[in-house]
Amino acid sequence: MRQSTLERLVPSASALPRGWTAALAAVARSVAVGAGSLLLVCGVTLLLWALTPESTGQPADALGAGVAVFAAANLVTVTVAGLSVTLVPLLLTLLIALTLGVSARRAAARPLGRAQELGAIAAGAGSSGLFVAVTTRSFTPDGMIGPEAFLPAAALALVAVGIGVLGPDSAWRAWLRGRTPGWLQAGFRAGLAGALALVAAGGLAVAAAVAASFTTAAGFLSAATPDGGSALGLTVLQVVLTPNAAVAALGYLTGVGLELGQASFSPFGSVPGPVPGLPLLAGVPHPTAPTAVGLAVLLLPLAVAGLVGHWVTRRVGHRRGRLGAVVAAAIVAGLVVAVLALVAGGGIAGSGVTGSATALSVGADPLRLGAVVAAGIAVVGGAVAALVPPVAGARTPSASDPGARRAAVGSSPAARRGRRRGGPTAAAPAGATASTDEDDAGPDPVDGADDGAGGIAGGIADGVAARGADGDADGAVRSADPTDGPAASGPVPDDVPGGDRGSADAADTAEASAAADAGTAGDAEIVPEPDEDPAAVSRSGGPGRGEDTAGRPTS
C-alpha cells in the first residue's frame, strides 16, 4: 500500500529503538499534562471573571492572570507591580504533580531497563519545564515571569515523573531492593507514612480551628464578598491554599510556630499583628501566653511518632534492625516535611510602585520544622521500637543482621549446597530467628568446590546429614529417597568411568549413610520401618551395583 508523505517522514513506533520511543512518549505526556493544566486554570479564571460584576479589564487580562497562576503552581516566581510573589497555590501544584506521576506510571510505552528509565525521566522533566517557561513568558506581560522559570518547573516535573516511572515494577526499584537491607526499606516507608500523617494532623487542626471560629469566618466572608461571584472566587482561593495552611499548622503543632506577616503564633506564646481577613485564617490563635489547649496539641506529633515506632515493630523483628529503621524513618520524615514547608511557604517581597520595601512571609521555618520532626520520631519512635516486645507475625529482615541470617540458614558450604538443591537445611542454633521477609530474598553464595565425583558424594552426604538433623522426634532416620541427590537431577560426571558408575553410586550411598550417622543426636540408631524389608528396599528402590537410581543398567 502506498504511504503518504507524513507516514514517510514520521517513522512508526516499531521503527524506533525502544529507548527513543519511551523518551518521546514521556515528552508527549508532559506536554499534554501541561497544556491541560494551563487550559483548566485559565478556564476557571475566566469563569470567575465573568461571574464577578465588579471585574474590570478585558477577557485577555483574565487569561493573563490565569497564566500567572499556572506559573505560580509550577513553583515559578511571579512579579506584579514590582512585588515578587513566591506564595504557591499548593493544591494546584499537587494536582499537576499527581497528573504527571500517574501518566508516567500508566504509560503504554514503558521504558525497559535502568538506562531507559533515566532517559524517560529526563525527557519528561525537561519537556515539562520547557513548556511552562515558553507558555508563561509568551502570554504574560514583560517582566512578570523571569528567564529562570524553566528550573523550578523542571524540578517539580523531575520529582513527579521520577515517582511515576520508578514504580514497583521498575528496573531501578528492583535493583535497589536487591541491594538495600530490609530494615532500611521499612524505615523509608515508615518515614513517608509519618510525614503524611503529620500533614494530615495539620489539616485536621485547621479544620477544627475554623469550625470553632465559624462566626468570625462567616463575618470575614460577608465583608470581603458583597456578591455571589466574589464569594465564589474567594472560596476557590481558599481551597487552593488549604494545603499551605495545613503545613503551616504543622509548624504550630510541633512547637516551631508559624509566621503570618508581622504576626507569629506558637503554643508557647504568640506575637499579635494584622492578619488578612480570610475565613481560612479565622481560627488563628490570639493568646499571647501559653494555654492548656495550645500545649495539649503538642501531643499530636508525639502520637504520630509513637505510631511510626509501632509500625516499625510490626515489620522488623530484630531490635537492632528496628532502631535502624526508626532512624531512617526520622530522616525521611524530616526531609519530606522540610521540603513541603519550603514549597508551601512564601510571601511577597519587593519595593512595589510606592518605592517602600515590603516583606511578608507566610508559613513555618523549613529547617527548624524538619529538625524537630526528625528528632521527635527518632526519640519517641525509637523508644517504642526498643521497649515494645516483638509482636506476633513480625518479620525480621535478614539484611539487618547478617549474623542472624547465617545462624538461621546455616553458614557452612554444606548447608548452602542443600539450599541450592531445594532440600531442607540443618537446624538453626538456639536463639537464631529465621527470616521471612520477602525483601531479603537474594542469591545464595556460590561454592566452587562441588565439581567431580567427590563433590557429588559430598553433596549427597551433606543433604542426608541435614535431613538427619531435621528427622523425626524419636531420632529415627529414614532411608534416603533414591530420587534425591545429583544422580536424579543430572548426569554422572565424566571423570567416573562408565563401568564403575554403579560402584560410585554405591560408594556415595555408603558415605551418605555414614554422614547420617554423624548428623543424628546422641546414640540414635538407624532402624528400618516396621513394615519394610531392608533387602526389598535395597532391591526395589536403592541403587545397586551396575544400576543407576532409575534402575537402568549403567554400562
N, C-alpha and C positions, 0 to 999 in steps of 0.2 A: 504494500500500500504506500502511496506517495506521501511523504512527510511535508508538513507546512514549513514555512521559513522559521516560525517561532520554535517548532519542535526540533529543528536542526541546530538552532542557536543555543537553546537551553537543554542540556543533557538530562536524561531521566535519572531518578534516584539510584537505579541499579547500575548506571554507568559511572557513578562517582564512588570513590573509596568510602568505606563506612565512616571513617573519622570526619571527612568533609560533609557527609550527609548529616551526621549528628550536630556538627557545628552550625551548618546552615539552618537546620531545624531550630536550634537554640536561638539564633538571630531572629528568625521569623516569629517565634513565640514571644520574645522580649519586645519586639516592635509592636506586635498585636496587643500585648498587655498594656504597653504604654499608650497606644492610641485609644484603646478602650477606656483606660482610666482618665485620660485627658478629655474625651468626649463626655464621660459621666460627670466629671467635676464642672466642666463648662456648661453642661445642660442644667445641672442643679442651680448653678449661679445665675444663669439666665432666667430660670423659672422664678427664683426668689426676687430677682429684679422686676419681673413682670407683675408679681403679686404684691409688691410694696408700692403704694401710691406715692410716697414721698421720694421715690427713687429719681435721681437726676441723671443726666447724661444720655448717651445713646447705647443701643444694644452692644455695639463694639466695645464700649467701656466695660460692660458686664462680662463680656467674653475675656477681655484682658485681665479682669480680676480673677476669673476662673483659672486662667493660665498661671497667674501668680500663686494661687492656692495650690495648684498642681505642682508647681516648683517647690513650694514650701513642704508639701507632702513627701517630696523626694529629697528632703534634707538640704535644700538649696536656700541660701540666704537671699531674702528679698529686700530691696531698698526702695522705700517710699518717702518722698519729700525729704530726703537727706537722712532718714532714720533707717537703720538696719534692723530688720525683724528676723529674729532667729527662733521664734516660737513655732514649733512644728505641730500641725494637726495630727496627733499620733494615731488616731483611729484610721485616717486615710493612709497613713504610712504603713500600718499593719495590714490593711486590706491589699495594698499594692504588693507588699512583700509576700503575703499569703497567696495571691494570684500567681505571682512569678514562681513560687515554690511548687504549687500544685500543678501548674502547666509543665514544669520541668519534670516532676515526678511521674505524670501520666502521659508523657510524650510517646508517640508511636515509634519514632526513630531514636531509640535509646542508645547511648554510647556503650561500646564494649571495651572493657579494659580501662586501666587507670589513666593511660595517656589520653584516650578519647574523652574520658570524663573531665579531665582537666581542660581539654580543648573546648568542650561544650560549656563548661562554667565560664571560662574566659570570654568566649564568644557571646554568651548571653549577657554577662555583666557589661562588657564593652559596648554592645549594641544598645542596651538599655540606657546607659549613661550618655551615649551619643545622641540618642533620640530625645532625651529630656533636655540636654543642652541646646540642641538645634531648635526644637519647638519653642522652648521658653524664651530664648533670646530673639526668636523671629517674630513672636506675636505679643511682645511686651514693649513698652517704651524704652528708649536707650537709657542705660544706666540702672534699670530695675534689676536685671539679672547679670551677674558678673561672669567673666570668662571661665571662672573656676567651677561652674555649675556641673561640669562633667564628673568631677571627682566624688562628691558626696552621693550623687545618683548612682554612679558605678559601684561605689562601696555598698550601698543598700542592695543593689541587684546582685552583687557578688555573694553576700550572705544568703539572700533568699534563693537564688539559683543553686548555690552550693548545697544548701539543705535539701533542696528538691532532687538534685542529681545524686547526691550521696545518700540514697535511701537504703533500706535494709538489704536489698539485693545488689548493691553496687560493688564494684571490684575493690574500691578503696575501703569500704566498710568491712569486707571480708578480710582484706589484708591487715587492717588494724585489729580486727577481732582475733586473728591468729597470733598477734604479737603483743597484745595488751593483756595484763593479768585480769582475772575475773573481778577482783575487788575494785580495781580502777574503773572498770565498766559500770559496776554497780554504783560507785561513787559519782560518776558522771551523770547517770540517770537520776540519782537522788538529788544532786545539785540542781538540775533543771526543774525537777518537780518542786523542790523547795523554793526556788525563785518564783515560779508561777504561783505557788501558794501564798507567798508574801505579797505579790502584786494583787492577788485576789482579796487578801485581807485588807489591803489599802482601799480597794474598790468598795468593799463592804463598809469600811469606816466612812467613806464619802457618802454612800447612800444613807447610812444611819444618821450622819450629821445633817444632811439636807432634810431628811424626814423629821428630825427633831426640831428643825428650824423652818418648817413648812410655811408658816405665816410670813416670816421675813422673806423667804424665797418668792412667794406669791406677790409680795409688795414690790420686790425688785423687778419682777416680770411685768407687772402692770405699769410701773413707772417708766420702764425702758421701751415698751412696745404699745403705742396707742392704738394700733390696728392689728388685724389678723396676719397680714403679710409680714410685718415686723416681728411679731411673736414667733412666726414660723422660722424666720431667719435666725433669730436669737436661739431658738431651740436647736436648730441644726448646728449652730456654732458650739453650743454646749455639748452636744452629743459627740462631735469630733474631738473635743478637748477632754472628754471624760477619762480616757486612759492617762492623760497627763496629770489629771487630778489624783488618780489612783496611785501613781508613782510618787507624787509629792506627798500624799497622805502616808505612804510607807515611811518617808523620812520622819514624819511626826510619830508614827508608831514605834520606831526604833530609837527614839530619843535624839536623833540627829537634828531634827527640826526642819522647817521649810521656810523659804523666803517668798514674799509676795509684795514686790515693790520695796517700799521703805519699811514694811512690817515684817516681822518674823514670829513664828509660832513653834512652840516646843512644849512637851509635857512638863518640863521644869520651869516654865515661865515664858511669857510672850511679850514682845515689844509692839505696842499698838501703832497703827498707821493707817493711811487711807487705803481702802480696799475697793476694787471695781465692783459696781453694782450688778453682778451677775448672780442669778439664782443658784448656780453651781457653787458659789463662794459664800452662800448664806450661812453655812454651818461652820465656818472657821472659828476656832476657839478665841475668846476675848480675854479671859482672866490672865492677869499678869503674874500671879503667884501660882505655884503648883496646886493642883486639886486631886482629890481621890480618884475621880474618873480619869483624869489625864494620866495619873501614874498607873492606873489599872490597865490601860491599853497597852502598856509595855509588855504585858504577859502574852499578847498575841504572837509577836515574833518568837518569844521563847517557846511557846507551844508548837509553833511550826518547826523550830529547831529540834525539839524533842521528837516530833513525828518523823523528821528526817533520820534521826538516830534509830528510831524503832523500825523504820522501813529498811534500814541497812541490816539490822539484826535478823530480819526475816529472810534476807537473801545472802548473807555471808555468815557462815557458821563459825569460822575461826576468829578468835578475839583480835589477833594482830591484824588480820585482814579487815575486820570491822573498823578498827581505828584508822587504818589507811584509807578505807572508803569514806569515812566521815570527813577526814581532812580533804580528800579530793572533792567531796560534795561542798564543803565550805568554800573552797577556792572557786569552784564553778559557779555557785550561787552568788558569791560576792562579785565576780566578774560580770555576770548577767545583769544583776541589779545595778551595778555601776554604769554599764552601757545604757540600760534603759533610762536611768536618771540623767545621763548626759544627753540622750536624744530627746527625752520628754521635757527637759528644762529649756531655758532660753529667755528671751525677753526682747527689749528694744533698747538700742544704743545709737548715739549719734548726736549731732548738733541741731538737726532739723532746720526748718526755714527761719526760725527765730534766732538761730545762732547760739542758743544756750545749750550746754551739754545736758544730755538726757541719758540716764542709765536705769533700766527697770529689769530686774531679774526675777524669774519665777522658777520655783522648784527646789529640790534638795541638792546638797553638795554631793556630787557623784563619788568622789574619793572617800569621804567620810562614811557615806551610806554603804558603799561596798565593803569597807573595812569592818564596820560594825556588824553587818550581816555575816561576813565570813567568821569573825570572832565568835559571834553568838552560836552559830551552827557548830563550830569546832569545839566549843566548851560544853554546851548543853547536849548536842548530839553525841559528842564523844563520851560524855558521862553516861548517857543512856546506853550506848553501844558497849561500854565497858562493864556496866553493872548489871544489865539485864541478862539473865541466862539464856542460852540458846533455846529457841522455840522449836516446836515440832515442825518438821518439814523444811528447816533452814538448810540452805545449800552452802557448801564450803568450796569456794573457788580454789582450785589446786594451785594456781599461779601465785596465790597469796602466801603460800608456804611450800616451797619446793621440797623441803624435807618431809613434810607430811605426805606429799604425793608419793615420794619414793617409798616411804614406810607403808603406805596404803596399798600400792600395787606391786611392791617388790622391786628392789634396786639391783638384783642380780641379773646377769645376762640370761640365765635360765628362765626367770620369770618373764623377762621381756620377750623371749622367744615363744613362751607359752601364750602370751597375749597376742602376738602376731598370728599364731595359728588359730586363734579364736577359742582356745581351751581355757579352763579355769587356771587361775594362778595360785601361788602359795598364799596361805592365810597371812593377813597383816598382823604385825606385832600388837601387843596390848596397848591400848590408848591411841592407836592410829585411827584417823577418821577418813573414810573413803570419800572421794569427791564425786559428786553427782551433778556438778554444774556443767550444763551443755556448752558453756562458753569456753571451758578449759580443755575441750577435746582437741587433740593435736597429734601429730605424727610421733610414733614411738621411736626411740633411738635405734639405729641400725647397727647390728654387730656384724663384723666381717669374718668371724671365726666359725661359720656354720657350713663351710664348704667341705665336700668329701664325705666318705663313709663314716669317719669319726664324728663329724659334726652331726650327721643324721642320727647316729646312735645316741650321741649326747642329747640331741633334741628329744628323742623318744624317752630317754631316762628322765630328763627334766620334766616332760609332760606327765609321766606316770608318777613322779615324785610329788608334783603339785596336786595330782588327783589323790595321792595317798594322804596329803596333809588336809585335804577337804573331804575325807571319807566319811563313812557312817559313824554314828555316835558310839557304836560298840567296838570301834577300832578295826573292824574287818575291812580288808581291801579287796574289791572285786577284781577279777582278771581283766586285763586290758582288752578293749574292743579291737578286733582285728582291722577295723576300718580306720582306726586312728593312726596318726603319725605320717611321716612323709611317704611311706610306701603306698598309702591310699591316695595321697594328694599329688604325687608327681613321680616321675621315673627314677629308677635306681641310678645313682651316679655312675659315670663311665669308668671310674677307676676300680669298680668291682667287677671282676670277670663274670661272664655270663654263666659259666658252670658253677660258680661259687656263690651265686646270689642267694640261694637257699641257705647256705651256711651263714652268710652275712645277716640274713633276716633272723635266723635262729640266735646268732650272737647278739643281735640287737635286742631280741626278746629277753635273753638272759640278763643283759645289762639293765634292761628296764625293770625286771623283777628285783634285781639287787638294789636298784635305786628306790624302788617302792618299799623294800625292807628298811632302807635307811631313812625314808621320809615318814614312816609311821612313828607314833609316840610310844615311848616306853618299850614294853615287851610284847606289843601287839603281834599276833601271828596272822599269816596269810592262810585263810581257810576257804575251801570251796563252798559254793552254795549248797544247801541241803539236798536239793533235787537234781543236782548236776553231777555228772561223772567227769572227773578231770580228763580221763582218757578220751571220752567222747568229745569233750570240748576241744581237746587238742586236735582230734581228727577232723572235726567239722568246722571249727572257727579259727583255730590258731594256725599260723603259717608253719608248715613242716619243711623238712629238707627237700629241696628241689621244687618248692612251690612258693608262689608269692601270696600276698594276703588275700587275693581273689580266688585262690585255689587252682590257678593255672600253672602248667609246667613252666619253669623258668629257663629251660635250656632251648 
